[in-house]
């Protein structure tokens, strides 16, 4: 999917799960460590990989740039 924002920030809140990660249209998968943030253009196609055990909690922030 694509987000409705220019910038997306994805912060991992826990680490007691298996699987997961963010996959991008070029096939690259990124895995955050707990407390770290992944910043990317929200207009870039991406998705979340399947969680195979446990529950993953993330905080997702969206931001746009407004020119006056």
C-alpha positions as CSV (number, residue, x, y, z in Angstrom):
1,X,0.0,0.0,0.0
2,X,0.9,3.7,-0.1
3,X,0.3,6.1,2.8
4,X,-1.4,9.4,2.4
5,X,1.6,11.3,3.7
6,X,4.9,12.5,2.4
7,X,6.9,11.1,5.3
8,X,6.1,8.0,7.4
9,X,7.8,7.1,10.6
10,X,7.4,3.5,12.0
11,X,8.7,3.0,15.6
12,X,8.9,-0.6,17.0
13,X,7.5,-0.8,20.6
14,X,8.2,-4.4,21.5
15,X,10.4,-7.3,20.5
16,X,8.6,-10.5,21.8
17,X,7.3,-11.6,18.4
18,X,8.5,-13.5,15.4
19,X,8.3,-12.5,11.7
20,X,7.3,-9.0,10.7
21,X,9.3,-6.2,9.2
22,X,8.5,-3.7,6.5
23,X,8.9,-4.7,2.9
24,X,9.3,-2.2,0.1
25,X,8.5,-2.4,-3.7
26,X,12.1,-3.2,-4.5
27,X,12.0,-6.3,-2.4
28,X,14.1,-4.9,0.5
29,X,12.8,-5.8,4.0
30,X,13.8,-3.7,7.0
31,X,13.6,-4.9,10.6
32,X,13.5,-2.3,13.3
33,X,15.1,-2.9,16.7
34,X,12.9,-2.0,19.8
35,X,12.7,1.8,20.1
36,X,14.2,2.6,16.7
37,X,12.4,4.3,13.9
38,X,12.2,3.6,10.2
39,X,11.6,6.8,8.2
40,X,10.5,6.6,4.5
41,X,8.5,8.4,1.9
42,X,4.9,7.4,2.5
43,X,4.2,7.6,-1.2
44,X,6.6,4.6,-1.7
45,X,4.7,1.3,-2.0
46,X,5.3,-0.8,1.1
47,X,3.7,-3.3,3.4
48,X,4.1,-5.2,6.7
49,X,5.4,-8.8,6.6
50,X,3.4,-11.5,8.4
51,X,3.8,-11.9,12.2
52,X,4.3,-15.7,12.7
53,X,4.3,-15.7,16.6
54,X,3.2,-13.2,19.2
55,X,2.0,-9.6,18.6
56,X,4.0,-6.7,17.2
57,X,3.2,-3.2,18.5
58,X,4.3,-0.2,16.4
59,X,3.7,3.5,16.6
60,X,3.2,5.0,13.1
61,X,3.5,8.8,12.5
62,X,2.6,10.6,9.3
63,X,3.9,14.0,8.2
64,X,3.4,16.2,5.2
65,X,5.3,19.3,4.1
66,X,3.2,22.4,3.7
67,X,4.7,25.3,1.6
68,X,3.3,28.8,2.4
